[in-house]
Amino acid sequence: MNSVIEQCKEKGYVTTLLNRRREIKEIHDKNHMVREFGKRAAMNAPIQGSAADLIKIAMIHIQNEIKLKNLKSKMILQVHDELIFDVTQDEIEIMKELIQNGMEHAMELKVPLEAECKVGSTWYEAK
């Protein structure tokens, strides 16, 4: 993490795994507390930003598969690292496989991604 902070001090920004940049102006602030916030932001942004990149890629892949397979099910909501779908009864199994595959293969990383699908009449039931 120290290398991320040093890189941020040099360049003024940090990047996600997909090279999306976030400027961290606080890293050079004269105020110690603001500068410390900048350090924490520099460490957090690549992690949170990469997670955001990953979920968006998964959403695109899943939506493309839904269209390609001409399914009736719909993606209706994203909540942090969760995707909520309105799935017809006859498409449950194909959607579970499609969603899990889309989430687990959105990006190639050094460690495998694991996703699980749950089914319920409400979001609460599925949790």
KACORKA-V558663 format. One line per field, one symbol per residue. ss: DSSP state (~ for helix, > for strand, _ for the rest). phi: phi as a letter, one per 30 degrees, with the letter a starting at -180 (. if undefined). psi: psi as a letter, one per 20 degrees, with the letter a starting at -180 (. if undefined). A space follows every 50 residues. Layout:
ss = ???
phi = ???
psi = ???
//
This chain:
ss = _~~~~~~~~~~_>>>_____>>>_~~~~___~~~~~~~~~~~~~~~~~~~ ~~~~~~~~~~~~~~~~~~_____>>>>>>__>>>>>__~~~~~~~~~~~~ ~~~~__________________~~~~_
phi = .dddddddddciabbdecidcbdbdddcdddedddddeddddddeddddd ddeddddddddddddddedhdddbdcacbhccccbccdedcedddeddde ddddcdbdbdcddbbbcbbadbeeddd
psi = hhhgggghhghjrrqrhjkpqopnhihjqhpgggghghgghhhhghghhh hggghgggggggghhgghjlqhqqpiqpodjqppqopqgijgghhggggg ghghkhqorhqqqpqqpqprhrgghi.
//
